[in-house]
Amino acid sequence: MSGSSVFTGRCLILSAACLWSLAGVFIKFLDLPPLTIVFYRSFFAALVFTPFLRPGGWRVHSPVLASAVSYTAAISAFVAANKLTTAANAIVLQYTAPIFVFIVSRLAFGEQISKLNGFALAAGMAGVGVISLDSAGEPEMAGVALALASGALFAAYMLNLRRLQDTSPVYLTWINNAACALLLLYLVKSQLALTSAEAWTLALMGAVQLGLPYFLFSKGLQTVPLQEASLIALIEPVLNPVWVALVMGEVPSLATITGGALILLGLGARYVWPLLRRRGDSSR
């Protein structure tokens, strides 16, 4: 695998994380039940990707079904968590996912965990721990629990993508969102009324904040190892509270700021240290 293709894959995953990080802003603008938001977001995402489907690639098998179910459960838990706790807490706690990814990929698939990956994971999870302990025993603890569940479910979704590397990212993005909308339709059938402003917000959210980044993430995983991809995606919990603070005025707590700093420290060490070491070797 060429270095340029790996670099491109990293950029795709980074772009996906940046787009995902807009979720908190969108969700805070919508005064709708959580599952209604999830339903419409996925409905519009599937609608946007429908014209790009190619005939003959519509295969439904167990990995695709597992992808649709884990995807629906993860984003439903995440949106519900955003309604019960701060956007900062919800997004950071969702990113316990790399813990599960690293453990399962090591135990089930025998993948080694490099020292740099291990340090980045430890620093990132220390940041997550700071956020979690700050909310312990608070009324928002239900939101915290849902966010943690979302992290486990998101890890299941990412791990399952290993079995879908030969599946078209366009088809995978479409079927995940179409299945999500269908699975939730019965639950939200009495809560489908929208204003025109809500409809436009959800359409934009489905296309730009949900559909496109999941497509980019699936595409990036074709050249980037899963452990590394889960680390790159940690930039999302750093950016999410920044956007919410700028747009909504919801200032992150000291614990959230500290947690974000630890995540950045881990990512910085993971990607900057090898560059510095390579530069030192070349100057000798």
C-alpha positions as CSV (number, residue, x, y, z in Angstrom):
1,M,0.0,0.0,0.0
2,S,1.5,3.3,-1.1
3,G,2.3,6.2,1.3
4,S,0.1,8.5,-0.7
5,S,-3.0,6.3,-0.4
6,V,-2.5,6.0,3.4
7,F,-2.2,9.8,3.6
8,T,-5.3,10.2,1.5
9,G,-7.2,7.8,3.8
10,R,-6.1,9.7,6.9
11,C,-7.3,12.9,5.3
12,L,-10.7,11.3,4.5
13,I,-11.1,10.1,8.1
14,L,-10.0,13.5,9.5
15,S,-12.6,15.2,7.2
16,A,-15.3,12.8,8.4
17,A,-14.4,13.6,12.1
18,C,-14.6,17.4,11.4
19,L,-18.1,17.0,9.8
20,W,-19.3,14.7,12.6
21,S,-18.2,17.4,15.1
22,L,-21.0,19.7,13.8
23,A,-23.7,17.4,15.4
24,G,-24.0,19.2,18.7
25,V,-24.8,22.5,17.0
26,F,-27.4,21.0,14.8
27,I,-29.1,19.0,17.6
28,K,-29.2,22.0,19.9
29,F,-31.1,24.0,17.2
30,L,-33.8,21.4,17.0
31,D,-36.6,21.2,19.6
32,L,-37.7,17.7,18.5
33,P,-37.7,14.3,20.2
34,P,-34.3,12.5,19.8
35,L,-35.6,9.6,17.7
36,T,-37.4,12.0,15.3
37,I,-34.1,13.8,14.7
38,V,-32.4,10.4,14.1
39,F,-35.2,9.3,11.7
40,Y,-35.2,12.4,9.5
41,R,-31.4,12.7,9.6
42,S,-31.0,9.2,8.2
43,F,-34.0,9.6,5.8
44,F,-32.4,12.7,4.2
45,A,-28.9,11.0,4.1
46,A,-30.3,8.0,2.3
47,L,-32.2,10.3,-0.1
48,V,-29.1,12.2,-1.0
49,F,-27.1,9.0,-1.8
50,T,-29.9,7.2,-3.7
51,P,-28.9,8.8,-7.1
52,F,-25.3,7.5,-6.7
53,L,-26.2,3.9,-6.3
54,R,-25.0,1.5,-9.0
55,P,-27.1,-1.4,-10.2
56,G,-25.9,-4.9,-9.2
57,G,-24.2,-4.0,-6.0
58,W,-27.2,-4.4,-3.7
59,R,-26.1,-7.3,-1.5
60,V,-27.8,-7.9,1.8
61,H,-25.9,-10.4,4.1
62,S,-25.1,-10.7,7.8
63,P,-22.3,-8.1,7.9
64,V,-24.5,-5.5,6.2
65,L,-27.4,-6.3,8.6
66,A,-25.0,-6.0,11.6
67,S,-23.8,-2.7,10.2
68,A,-27.3,-1.3,9.9
69,V,-28.4,-2.4,13.4
70,S,-25.2,-1.1,15.2
71,Y,-25.3,2.1,13.2
72,T,-28.9,2.8,14.1
73,A,-28.4,2.0,17.8
74,A,-25.2,4.1,18.0
75,I,-26.6,7.3,16.5
76,S,-29.9,6.9,18.4
77,A,-28.1,6.7,21.7
78,F,-25.8,9.6,20.8
79,V,-28.7,11.9,19.8
80,A,-30.6,11.0,22.9
81,A,-27.5,11.7,25.1
82,N,-27.2,15.2,23.5
83,K,-30.7,16.0,24.8
84,L,-29.9,14.8,28.3
85,T,-26.4,16.2,28.9
86,T,-24.2,18.8,27.3
87,A,-23.0,18.3,23.8
88,A,-19.4,18.3,25.1
89,N,-20.1,15.4,27.5
90,A,-22.1,13.4,24.9
91,I,-19.4,13.6,22.2
92,V,-16.4,13.0,24.4
93,L,-18.0,10.0,26.1
94,Q,-19.0,8.5,22.8
95,Y,-15.3,8.3,22.1
96,T,-14.7,5.5,24.6
97,A,-15.1,3.6,21.3
98,P,-11.3,3.3,20.7
99,I,-11.0,1.3,23.9
100,F,-13.3,-1.4,22.6
101,V,-11.7,-1.2,19.1
102,F,-8.2,-1.8,20.5
103,I,-9.2,-4.5,22.9
104,V,-11.2,-6.5,20.4
105,S,-8.7,-6.0,17.5
106,R,-6.0,-7.3,19.8
107,L,-7.8,-10.2,21.4
108,A,-10.0,-11.3,18.4
109,F,-7.8,-10.4,15.5
110,G,-4.3,-10.5,17.0
111,E,-3.4,-7.0,16.0
112,Q,-0.4,-5.6,17.8
113,I,-0.8,-2.2,19.6
114,S,2.2,0.0,18.9
115,K,3.7,2.1,21.7
116,L,2.6,5.3,20.0
117,N,-0.9,4.0,19.5
118,G,-1.0,2.8,23.0
119,F,0.1,6.2,24.4
120,A,-2.4,8.1,22.2
121,L,-5.2,5.8,23.4
122,A,-4.1,6.2,27.1
123,A,-4.0,10.0,26.9
124,G,-7.3,10.1,25.0
125,M,-9.1,7.8,27.4
126,A,-7.7,9.8,30.4
127,G,-9.4,12.8,28.9
128,V,-12.6,10.8,28.5
129,G,-12.3,9.7,32.2
130,V,-12.0,13.3,33.4
131,I,-15.3,14.2,31.6
132,S,-17.0,11.1,32.9
133,L,-16.0,11.6,36.6
134,D,-17.1,15.3,36.4
135,S,-20.7,14.1,35.7
136,A,-20.8,11.2,38.2
137,G,-23.9,11.4,40.4
138,E,-25.3,14.5,38.5
139,P,-28.9,14.6,37.1
140,E,-27.4,14.3,33.7
141,M,-26.0,10.9,34.5
142,A,-28.6,9.3,32.2
143,G,-27.2,11.2,29.3
144,V,-23.7,10.2,30.3
145,A,-24.7,6.5,30.4
146,L,-26.3,6.8,26.9
147,A,-23.2,8.4,25.6
148,L,-21.1,5.6,26.9
149,A,-23.4,3.1,25.3
150,S,-23.1,5.0,22.1
151,G,-19.3,4.6,22.3
152,A,-19.6,0.8,22.6
153,L,-22.1,0.6,19.7
154,F,-19.9,2.8,17.5
155,A,-17.0,0.5,18.2
156,A,-19.1,-2.4,17.1
157,Y,-20.0,-0.6,13.9
158,M,-16.3,0.2,13.2
159,L,-15.2,-3.4,13.9
160,N,-17.8,-4.7,11.6
161,L,-16.5,-2.6,8.8
162,R,-13.5,-4.9,8.6
163,R,-15.9,-7.4,7.0
164,L,-17.2,-4.9,4.5
165,Q,-14.0,-3.5,3.0
166,D,-15.1,-4.8,-0.5
167,T,-18.5,-3.2,-0.2
168,S,-19.1,0.1,-2.0
169,P,-19.0,3.0,0.6
170,V,-21.9,4.6,-1.3
171,Y,-24.1,1.5,-1.0
172,L,-23.0,1.1,2.7
173,T,-23.9,4.7,3.6
174,W,-27.2,4.4,1.8
175,I,-28.3,1.1,3.3
176,N,-27.3,2.0,6.8
177,N,-29.4,5.2,6.7
178,A,-32.3,3.7,4.8
179,A,-32.4,0.8,7.3
180,C,-32.2,3.3,10.2
181,A,-35.1,5.3,8.9
182,L,-37.2,2.1,8.4
183,L,-36.4,0.7,11.8
184,L,-37.4,3.9,13.5
185,L,-40.5,4.8,11.5
186,Y,-42.9,2.9,13.7
187,L,-41.5,4.5,16.8
188,V,-41.8,8.1,15.5
189,K,-44.9,7.9,13.3
190,S,-46.8,10.1,15.7
191,Q,-44.0,12.7,15.9
192,L,-43.2,13.4,12.2
193,A,-44.6,17.0,12.0
194,L,-41.9,19.6,11.1
195,T,-41.7,23.3,10.4
196,S,-40.1,24.3,7.2
197,A,-37.0,25.5,9.1
198,E,-36.7,22.2,10.9
199,A,-37.0,20.3,7.6
200,W,-34.2,22.3,6.0
201,T,-32.0,21.9,9.1
202,L,-32.5,18.1,9.1
203,A,-32.0,17.9,5.4
204,L,-28.7,19.7,5.7
205,M,-27.7,17.7,8.7
206,G,-28.5,14.4,7.0
207,A,-26.5,15.2,3.9
208,V,-23.5,17.1,5.3
209,Q,-23.1,16.1,9.0
210,L,-24.2,12.4,8.6
211,G,-24.2,10.9,5.2
212,L,-21.0,12.5,3.7
213,P,-18.8,11.8,6.8
214,Y,-19.8,8.1,7.1
215,F,-19.0,7.7,3.4
216,L,-15.6,9.4,3.9
217,F,-14.9,7.2,6.9
218,S,-15.8,4.0,5.1
219,K,-13.6,5.1,2.2
220,G,-10.7,6.0,4.4
221,L,-10.8,2.6,6.2
222,Q,-9.9,1.0,2.9
223,T,-6.3,2.2,3.4
224,V,-6.0,3.1,7.1
225,P,-5.8,0.5,9.9
226,L,-8.8,0.4,12.2
227,Q,-6.8,1.2,15.3
228,E,-5.4,4.3,13.7
229,A,-8.7,5.4,12.2
230,S,-10.3,5.3,15.7
231,L,-7.6,7.5,17.0
232,I,-7.9,10.1,14.2
233,A,-11.6,10.3,14.8
234,L,-10.8,11.5,18.4
235,I,-10.5,15.0,16.9
236,E,-14.3,15.1,16.8
237,P,-14.8,15.4,20.6
238,V,-12.3,18.2,20.6
239,L,-14.0,20.2,17.9
240,N,-17.7,19.6,18.9
241,P,-17.7,21.7,22.1
242,V,-15.8,24.4,20.3
243,W,-18.6,24.8,17.6
244,V,-21.3,24.6,20.3
245,A,-19.5,27.3,22.4
246,L,-19.1,29.6,19.4
247,V,-22.6,29.2,18.1
248,M,-24.8,28.4,21.1
249,G,-22.7,30.0,23.9
250,E,-22.6,26.7,25.8
251,V,-19.2,27.1,27.4
252,P,-17.5,23.7,28.2
253,S,-16.6,23.0,31.8
254,L,-13.0,22.9,33.0
255,A,-13.2,19.1,33.0
256,T,-14.2,19.1,29.3
257,I,-11.4,21.5,28.4
258,T,-8.9,19.4,30.3
259,G,-10.1,16.2,28.7
260,G,-9.9,17.8,25.2
261,A,-6.3,18.9,26.0
262,L,-5.3,15.3,26.9
263,I,-6.9,14.0,23.7
264,L,-4.9,16.5,21.6
265,L,-1.7,15.6,23.5
266,G,-2.2,11.9,22.6
267,L,-2.9,12.7,19.0
268,G,0.0,15.1,18.8
269,A,2.4,12.5,20.1
270,R,1.1,9.9,17.7
271,Y,1.7,11.9,14.6
272,V,4.3,14.6,15.4
273,W,6.8,12.4,17.2
274,P,7.5,10.1,14.2
275,L,8.0,13.2,12.0
276,L,10.5,14.7,14.4
277,R,12.4,11.4,14.8
278,R,12.5,11.0,11.0
279,R,13.8,14.5,10.6
280,G,16.5,13.8,13.3
281,D,17.6,10.7,11.5
282,S,17.9,12.4,8.1
283,S,20.0,15.3,9.5
284,R,22.7,12.9,10.8
